[in-house]
Amino acid sequence: MRTRWPWLLLLLAGVVALAAWLVLDRGAADRQLLSGLNPDAIDRVLIQRPNTETVQLRRQHGEWWLQAPSEVSANDFHIRQMLNVARAQPQADYALADVEPERLGLDPPRVRLQLNDRVVLFGDTDAVDGLRYVQVDDRVLLIADRIMPLLEGAWWNLIDRRLLPSGRSLKAVETPHYRLQLEQDEWQAEPDIAVPASDIATDWRNVSALVVREVRRQEPDGADVRLLLDDGSSRVLRLDEEDGERRLVDDRRGLAYVFDGGTLDYLLRGDPESMAAEPIGNGG
């Protein structure tokens, strides 16, 4: 019987160690990467990457806008994805002094993300689970990462693909073929077009480009489309075609909004016969 005691003691020690590991692991899963920071309270974002543009975003009156490299409304869905990194649950946690940051892609970091005044440095992924090394203050943590393509991708991927920001409404539309005007809460078209004026005004309000691309900035030289907004501002757009792409170009901001050709013809002419098979819808 005495010879069994060492084995029983080893078994008991293993059970205790396992219980302790489970408790610690559960505690790690309950932690938040940026403790005390609610994504809904974030109103400033700064993204810095080596050898490329710094991206600045700001929440204004509840809406997200890029401030640099260009001032334009941002894609709310993508921004929410980015802000949720504050709630990421670390799967491992190390003291910075106990690791070699340069071997983890943290010195220098691949991306520096600042949310209000809190900073997260993004490094490489681990070879086993594909978790991302990040540094917060003097800690290095491993998190599940789904936003690196956004952080390292082209800045214009963060732009709202709609022509109008969600917080603004239309007052008038001018195209080469007609003019829409909102008068006493009713839309009027001159000359007459094939669809109700209120319907095509709604379509201009909701239409989403297939993609937005950066182009060279320049002073606008004429306008094929002018969208007058409720705050008195306007978007001046030039009709352009390049490599088979039909697009409306905002020269001042250096952005090209690429559309399906049928959809664009419908909007420009107010003719449902030009409507593409794909429905006009909100950007995501």
C-alpha positions as MATLAB code, in Angstrom:
seq = 'MRTRWPWLLLLLAGVVALAAWLVLDRGAADRQLLSGLNPDAIDRVLIQRPNTETVQLRRQHGEWWLQAPSEVSANDFHIRQMLNVARAQPQADYALADVEPERLGLDPPRVRLQLNDRVVLFGDTDAVDGLRYVQVDDRVLLIADRIMPLLEGAWWNLIDRRLLPSGRSLKAVETPHYRLQLEQDEWQAEPDIAVPASDIATDWRNVSALVVREVRRQEPDGADVRLLLDDGSSRVLRLDEEDGERRLVDDRRGLAYVFDGGTLDYLLRGDPESMAAEPIGNGG';
ca = [
       0.000    0.000    0.000;
       2.822    2.412    0.858;
       4.164    2.264   -2.705;
       0.920    3.750   -4.001;
       1.254    6.995   -2.037;
       3.766    8.695   -4.398;
       1.492    8.008   -7.359;
      -1.544    9.307   -5.503;
       0.371   12.444   -4.523;
       1.445   12.990   -8.133;
      -2.129   12.526   -9.326;
      -3.407   14.957   -6.715;
      -0.771   17.509   -7.705;
      -1.805   17.152  -11.360;
      -5.466   17.730  -10.515;
      -4.588   20.829   -8.489;
      -2.395   22.169  -11.301;
      -5.154   21.558  -13.855;
      -7.707   23.311  -11.675;
      -5.372   26.263  -11.219;
      -4.756   26.444  -14.988;
      -8.473   26.413  -15.691;
      -9.043   29.210  -13.210;
      -6.227   31.294  -14.703;
      -7.375   30.583  -18.242;
     -10.941   31.571  -17.418;
      -9.622   34.747  -15.806;
      -7.647   35.590  -18.956;
     -10.700   35.021  -21.128;
     -12.720   37.383  -18.901;
     -10.212   40.214  -19.377;
     -10.562   42.899  -22.008;
      -7.585   44.010  -24.094;
      -8.182   47.679  -23.288;
      -9.829   47.462  -19.907;
     -12.246   50.231  -19.097;
     -12.508   51.414  -22.717;
     -15.986   51.051  -24.200;
     -15.966   51.104  -28.028;
     -18.997   53.409  -27.910;
     -16.886   55.986  -26.054;
     -14.157   56.077  -28.725;
     -14.267   59.165  -30.931;
     -10.684   59.384  -32.241;
      -8.699   56.783  -34.197;
      -5.153   57.008  -35.527;
      -3.618   54.274  -37.717;
       0.105   54.398  -38.440;
       1.941   51.937  -40.707;
       5.559   51.985  -41.934;
       6.146   53.698  -45.281;
       2.506   54.601  -45.963;
      -0.092   57.223  -45.139;
      -1.223   57.888  -41.594;
      -4.994   57.506  -41.299;
      -6.966   59.756  -38.953;
     -10.646   59.221  -38.155;
     -13.019   61.179  -35.968;
     -16.585   60.690  -34.795;
     -18.614   63.849  -35.436;
     -22.259   64.136  -34.376;
     -22.454   60.361  -34.168;
     -20.961   59.764  -37.639;
     -17.430   58.600  -38.476;
     -15.304   60.641  -40.886;
     -11.819   60.271  -42.275;
      -9.808   63.418  -41.654;
      -6.617   62.254  -43.362;
      -5.413   61.413  -45.954;
      -8.759   62.784  -47.254;
     -11.807   64.261  -45.550;
     -14.762   62.032  -46.382;
     -17.388   59.961  -44.578;
     -16.147   56.581  -43.331;
     -17.627   53.105  -43.601;
     -19.398   52.669  -40.266;
     -19.351   48.849  -40.443;
     -15.571   48.703  -40.877;
     -15.001   51.254  -38.134;
     -17.139   49.257  -35.679;
     -15.045   46.169  -36.483;
     -11.912   48.127  -35.679;
     -13.203   49.578  -32.415;
     -14.221   46.157  -31.127;
     -10.544   45.254  -30.735;
     -10.822   47.084  -27.396;
     -12.992   44.178  -26.213;
     -10.691   41.425  -27.516;
     -10.038   38.716  -24.940;
      -6.330   37.890  -24.582;
      -5.501   34.211  -24.835;
      -2.024   34.698  -23.336;
      -0.294   37.498  -21.466;
       3.447   38.149  -21.057;
       5.521   40.880  -19.505;
       7.321   42.904  -22.179;
      10.595   42.329  -20.316;
      10.212   38.556  -20.736;
       9.943   38.516  -24.551;
      11.947   39.743  -27.539;
       9.642   42.280  -29.264;
      11.675   42.355  -32.470;
      11.153   38.606  -32.947;
       7.386   39.045  -32.568;
       7.084   41.827  -35.138;
       6.572   44.446  -32.423;
       9.837   46.377  -32.731;
       9.078   48.102  -34.961;
       5.357   47.242  -34.969;
       3.527   46.392  -38.166;
       0.696   48.741  -37.159;
       0.237   51.307  -34.395;
      -3.463   51.764  -33.569;
      -4.520   54.556  -31.233;
      -8.078   54.580  -29.879;
      -8.635   57.869  -28.048;
      -5.503   57.906  -25.854;
      -4.946   54.137  -25.697;
      -2.370   52.521  -27.982;
      -2.181   48.966  -29.351;
       0.884   47.824  -31.298;
       0.280   44.949  -33.729;
       2.988   42.410  -34.533;
       3.158   39.017  -36.227;
       1.020   35.934  -35.630;
       2.137   32.910  -33.654;
       2.939   29.801  -35.675;
       0.628   27.454  -33.744;
      -2.795   29.083  -33.452;
      -2.497   32.076  -35.766;
      -3.139   34.455  -32.887;
      -1.807   38.000  -33.180;
       0.913   39.397  -30.899;
      -0.076   42.830  -29.635;
       1.541   45.152  -27.136;
      -0.390   47.307  -24.693;
       1.794   49.374  -22.356;
       4.336   46.919  -20.854;
       2.381   43.740  -21.688;
       2.481   41.512  -24.767;
      -0.683   39.558  -25.444;
      -2.075   37.093  -27.955;
      -5.511   37.816  -29.398;
      -7.731   36.487  -32.163;
      -7.348   39.099  -34.882;
      -9.847   39.817  -37.663;
      -8.990   43.417  -38.476;
      -5.404   43.251  -39.748;
      -6.530   43.418  -43.413;
      -8.322   46.672  -42.566;
      -5.348   48.083  -40.682;
      -2.768   47.160  -43.323;
      -5.003   47.662  -46.365;
      -5.402   50.749  -48.520;
      -6.870   53.668  -46.590;
      -9.677   54.161  -49.098;
     -11.134   50.786  -48.084;
     -12.362   52.616  -44.962;
     -14.442   55.073  -47.013;
     -18.228   54.889  -47.063;
     -19.098   53.717  -50.585;
     -22.286   55.774  -50.586;
     -22.126   59.208  -52.190;
     -23.921   60.820  -49.252;
     -22.914   60.427  -45.604;
     -25.613   58.828  -43.487;
     -26.239   61.996  -41.476;
     -27.035   64.171  -44.510;
     -30.051   64.418  -46.813;
     -30.473   65.627  -50.383;
     -31.936   68.961  -51.445;
     -31.158   68.885  -55.172;
     -29.502   66.749  -57.877;
     -28.114   67.932  -61.196;
     -27.085   65.555  -63.999;
     -26.494   66.180  -67.732;
     -30.103   65.056  -68.379;
     -32.289   66.535  -65.633;
     -32.436   68.502  -62.391;
     -34.185   67.376  -59.209;
     -35.297   69.887  -56.616;
     -36.986   69.370  -53.246;
     -39.713   71.991  -52.963;
     -42.100   72.068  -49.990;
     -41.282   68.426  -49.169;
     -42.007   67.265  -52.726;
     -39.448   66.311  -55.352;
     -39.752   67.938  -58.762;
     -37.856   66.917  -61.918;
     -37.124   69.186  -64.872;
     -37.521   68.085  -67.581;
     -39.820   65.158  -66.817;
     -38.147   61.770  -66.412;
     -39.466   58.226  -66.717;
     -39.618   57.505  -62.971;
     -41.172   59.470  -60.092;
     -38.809   62.185  -58.932;
     -39.034   61.006  -55.313;
     -37.973   57.477  -56.341;
     -34.808   58.507  -58.125;
     -33.964   60.938  -55.318;
     -34.161   57.973  -52.930;
     -31.932   55.949  -55.246;
     -29.313   58.705  -55.308;
     -29.514   58.787  -51.527;
     -28.996   55.025  -51.135;
     -26.770   54.049  -54.037;
     -23.474   52.408  -53.129;
     -20.403   52.192  -55.357;
     -18.906   48.803  -56.114;
     -15.547   50.109  -54.924;
     -13.830   53.404  -54.160;
     -10.346   54.105  -55.510;
      -7.776   56.824  -54.963;
      -7.018   59.115  -57.915;
      -4.888   62.210  -58.319;
      -6.392   65.260  -56.654;
      -7.058   68.300  -58.782;
      -9.318   71.322  -58.919;
     -12.730   70.337  -60.333;
     -13.018   71.289  -64.014;
     -16.755   71.322  -64.570;
     -19.298   68.949  -63.073;
     -21.380   66.163  -64.595;
     -23.189   65.546  -61.298;
     -23.837   67.918  -58.437;
     -25.488   66.747  -55.203;
     -26.709   69.571  -52.971;
     -27.003   68.574  -49.301;
     -29.182   69.872  -46.486;
     -26.286   71.647  -44.762;
     -25.617   73.786  -47.853;
     -22.573   71.787  -48.973;
     -22.415   69.905  -52.252;
     -20.577   67.030  -53.889;
     -19.223   67.844  -57.328;
     -18.572   64.729  -59.415;
     -17.117   64.134  -62.859;
     -18.199   61.260  -65.093;
     -15.186   59.190  -66.137;
     -14.310   55.835  -67.664;
     -10.983   54.024  -67.346;
     -10.050   50.408  -68.146;
     -13.723   49.602  -68.673;
     -14.766   51.056  -65.300;
     -17.600   53.600  -65.179;
     -17.099   55.973  -62.298;
     -17.934   59.297  -60.713;
     -14.790   61.154  -59.675;
     -14.523   63.591  -56.782;
     -11.444   65.494  -57.963;
     -11.151   67.647  -54.855;
     -10.941   64.633  -52.551;
      -9.029   62.457  -55.019;
     -11.592   59.638  -55.026;
     -13.252   57.631  -57.804;
     -16.549   55.829  -57.101;
     -16.887   52.845  -59.445;
     -20.425   51.803  -60.464;
     -22.105   49.168  -62.532;
     -22.682   50.818  -65.916;
     -26.420   50.160  -66.012;
     -26.939   51.558  -62.541;
     -24.978   54.680  -63.392;
     -26.911   55.230  -66.640;
     -30.198   54.871  -64.762;
     -29.161   57.485  -62.209;
     -27.878   59.912  -64.839;
     -30.885   59.590  -67.153;
     -33.769   58.704  -64.838;
     -34.642   55.873  -67.211;
     -35.530   52.447  -65.720;
     -34.619   50.766  -69.010;
     -31.007   51.491  -68.094;
     -31.291   49.828  -64.694;
     -28.796   46.983  -64.147;
     -30.004   43.617  -62.944;
     -28.331   44.232  -59.603;
     -30.499   46.263  -57.216;
     -29.375   49.585  -55.841;
     -28.660   49.203  -52.151;
     -26.852   50.503  -49.118;
     -23.138   49.965  -48.771;
     -21.792   47.592  -46.136;
];
